[in-house]
Amino acid sequence: MSAPEVVRQLVERFEEHKRAYLSPAYLEAQLRQEFLNPFFEALGWDVANKQGYAVQYREVVHEDSIHIKGSPNAKAPDYASCPRSLCHSLP
């Protein structure tokens, strides 16, 4: 199975400007916008909530707060994904 064209383009862009992307001046927010969001969208994720779902039904939630048993603090993963079959079957 070959990678979607978008993914190949992202890899090429990274390789072409690798030095700049590995620089401490390149911010995580830039990485998300330029690479991660397009990558996940190419895989079929609705990263920008184009479907207009309410928060509890979104396929992707940014900086979601999760609680891990035994940890006193909540964690905030950059992306939380809910499979379409599960998200859309919620009441």
N, C-alpha and C positions, 0 to 999 in steps of 0.2 A: 504494500500500500504506500503510495507516494504522499508526501506532505502537500497540504493545500498551497496554492501559489502564494498566498499572503504570508504563510510561514517561511517559505523560501526567500521571499523579499525581505522579511524581517531579519533573517540570518545574514543575508548579503549586506544589508544596511549596517548591521552590527559589525561585521567583519571589516567593512570599508572605513568605519569611524571608531574602531575598537578602542583606540587610545583615549579618545574623548569620553567614551562611555565608561571606561574604567577609572577615570579621574575622580578624585574626591569631590570635585565641583559638580559632578553629575548627580542630581538628586533622585531619591527614591520616587518622588511624585512624577518626575520626568520619565523614569523607567516605566512606571505604570501606564502613563499616557501614551508613550511612544512604542512600547513593546508588549507589555503584559495584556492590556485591554485588547489590542488588535489580535494577539495570539489567542486569547480565550474566545473572542468573537469568531475567529476562523474555525474554532472547534465547536461552534454552535451555542456558546453561552450568551445569554442576553445581559451583557455586562452593564449596559446603559439603561436597562429596564424600558426598552422600546415598546414593550407590550403594555406598559402603564399599570402594572399590578400594584396592589397595596403592599406595604413593606413585608407583611407576613407571608405573601405569596410570591415574592420575587425569586427568580432563579439564582441571582447573585446579590449578596448583601456586602457592602464595603465596610470594613472596620467594625464588623459585628462584635458584640460583647458576648463571650461565652464563659461559663463557670465550670471549672474542672474540680471534681471531687478531691478534697484534701488540700486544695490551694486556697489561701485566704483572698487572693486577688483575681479579678476577672481578667481574661486574656482577650486580645483584640486581633484576630487574624486579618490580614489585608483583604482577603476574599473568603466568603463562605458561599458555597454553592449547594443548591437543593435540586436534586434530579427532577426533571419535568414531571415524571410520573407521580412523584410524591408531592411536589409543590402544588400542582394543579388539582390534586385530589383532596386537599385539605378543605374543611368546611368553611 
